[in-house]
Amino acid sequence: MALAICLLFDRPTERVLRRLWQRLEDQGVPTLATHTHRRHLPHLSLAVLRSWDLDKVRAAVEALPDAGPTPVRFDAVAAFRRGRMSLVPAVTSVLAARQERVVEALGATDEELHKHYVPGVWTPHVTVATRARLDQTPLVLEAVYEIVPLTGTLSRAALVDAGTGIAYPLSNIP
């Protein structure tokens, strides 16, 4: 599977996102709440590795300076291939620089970065629906439009094993 370097939300924002997932699930739209292992956290991934050594990745990421919590604002929704729909944050220079620093640090580990997380290709997003059918798109849009604009704080970080859902908290926020 994959290992994601994730920024996680403050509790109030996490609650808003989980309520959004539940509303969509109640309407028959699949979300991360019921996807695979059902242990997903609302998150924004800075990088996803297709192969990895947990200790090496942790050491590389924790060697970065602690960038601290960062505010994030959502006012858009995107539809990706295969029915994935996501909130898309305003991309600040600070957020882009954080992502680039993480990828640069991971380069030293010789791990395989997923092609969608290469700087300049990366589209920051927070998944809302995992396999929405075309006819469910209006349901997703209606639910999202009721919560945006949404401002939250990315207040902590973790390495998340996508196969198991196990989150390994980081001592810093890269």
C-alpha positions in Angstrom: 0.0 0.0 0.0 1.1 3.6 0.6 2.3 5.8 3.4 1.0 9.4 3.5 2.6 12.3 5.2 -0.5 14.1 6.4 -1.4 17.4 8.0 -4.4 16.8 10.4 -7.0 19.3 11.4 -7.9 20.9 14.7 -10.8 19.2 16.4 -13.6 21.7 15.4 -12.6 21.4 11.7 -12.4 17.7 12.0 -15.9 17.6 13.4 -17.3 19.6 10.5 -15.6 17.3 8.0 -16.8 14.2 9.7 -20.4 15.6 9.8 -20.1 16.2 6.0 -19.0 12.6 5.5 -21.9 11.4 7.5 -24.4 13.5 5.6 -23.1 12.2 2.3 -23.1 8.6 3.6 -26.7 9.0 4.7 -27.5 10.0 1.1 -25.7 7.0 -0.3 -22.5 8.7 -1.3 -19.4 6.8 -0.4 -16.9 8.8 1.7 -13.7 8.1 3.7 -15.9 7.2 6.6 -16.7 3.8 5.0 -13.8 3.5 2.6 -11.4 0.4 3.0 -10.5 0.0 6.7 -12.8 2.8 7.9 -10.1 4.4 10.0 -9.6 7.4 7.9 -9.0 10.8 9.4 -9.8 14.1 7.7 -6.4 15.1 6.3 -4.4 16.9 3.7 -1.5 14.8 2.4 1.7 16.6 1.6 3.2 13.4 0.1 2.3 9.8 -0.6 5.0 7.1 -0.9 4.4 3.9 -2.9 7.2 2.1 -1.1 8.6 3.1 2.3 10.6 2.3 5.4 8.7 3.8 8.3 11.8 4.6 10.4 13.6 6.2 7.5 10.6 8.3 6.6 9.9 9.4 10.1 13.5 10.4 10.6 13.5 12.4 7.4 10.3 14.2 8.2 11.1 14.8 11.9 14.4 16.3 10.9 12.6 19.2 9.3 12.0 22.3 11.3 8.6 22.5 13.0 6.5 24.8 10.8 3.7 24.9 13.4 0.0 25.0 12.8 -1.3 26.7 9.7 -4.7 28.1 8.8 -6.3 26.8 5.7 -9.4 28.1 3.8 -11.6 26.1 1.6 -14.0 27.7 -0.9 -13.9 25.2 -3.8 -14.7 21.6 -4.6 -13.0 19.5 -7.3 -14.0 16.4 -9.1 -11.1 14.0 -9.8 -11.1 10.8 -11.8 -13.0 7.7 -10.7 -15.6 9.7 -8.7 -13.3 11.3 -6.1 -14.5 14.7 -5.0 -12.6 16.9 -2.7 -12.4 20.2 -1.0 -9.6 22.3 -2.5 -7.8 24.8 -0.3 -6.5 28.2 -1.3 -2.9 27.4 -2.2 -0.7 29.8 -0.3 3.1 30.1 -0.9 3.5 28.8 2.6 1.5 25.6 1.9 3.3 25.0 -1.4 6.7 25.5 0.3 5.9 23.1 3.1 5.0 20.4 0.6 8.2 21.0 -1.4 10.3 20.8 1.8 8.7 17.4 2.7 9.3 16.0 -0.8 12.9 17.2 -0.8 13.5 15.6 2.6 11.9 12.3 1.4 14.2 12.3 -1.6 17.1 11.5 0.8 15.3 8.2 1.8 15.1 6.8 -1.8 11.4 6.0 -1.3 9.0 6.0 -4.3 6.9 9.2 -4.4 3.5 8.8 -5.9 3.4 10.8 -9.2 0.5 13.1 -8.1 2.7 14.4 -5.2 5.6 15.7 -7.3 5.9 19.5 -6.6 4.3 21.4 -9.4 1.9 18.5 -10.1 0.5 18.2 -6.6 -3.1 19.4 -6.1 -3.8 19.9 -2.4 -7.1 18.4 -1.5 -9.2 17.0 1.3 -11.3 14.0 0.1 -15.0 14.4 0.6 -16.4 11.5 -1.6 -14.4 8.5 -2.7 -16.6 7.0 -5.5 -19.4 9.4 -6.3 -21.4 8.5 -9.3 -22.2 11.3 -11.8 -25.8 11.5 -10.6 -24.5 12.0 -7.0 -22.4 15.0 -7.9 -25.3 17.5 -7.1 -25.7 15.9 -3.6 -22.0 16.4 -2.9 -22.0 20.0 -4.2 -25.1 20.9 -2.2 -23.5 19.5 1.0 -20.2 21.2 0.4 -21.8 24.5 -0.5 -23.4 24.5 3.0 -20.1 24.5 4.8 -17.9 26.7 2.5 -16.2 28.9 3.0 -14.6 26.9 5.7 -11.5 28.0 7.5 -9.7 25.6 9.7 -6.3 24.9 11.2 -3.9 22.1 10.3 -2.7 21.6 13.8 -0.8 18.3 13.8 0.9 15.8 11.6 1.2 12.1 11.2 2.4 9.3 8.9 -0.6 7.3 7.9 -0.4 3.8 6.5 -3.1 3.8 3.8 -3.5 0.0 4.0 -4.3 -0.2 7.7 -5.3 3.3 8.7 -2.7 3.3 11.4 -1.5 6.9 12.1 1.9 7.4 13.5 1.9 10.9 15.1 4.9 13.1 14.3 6.7 15.2 16.9 6.7 18.2 14.5 4.4 19.7 11.9 6.5 19.8 8.8 
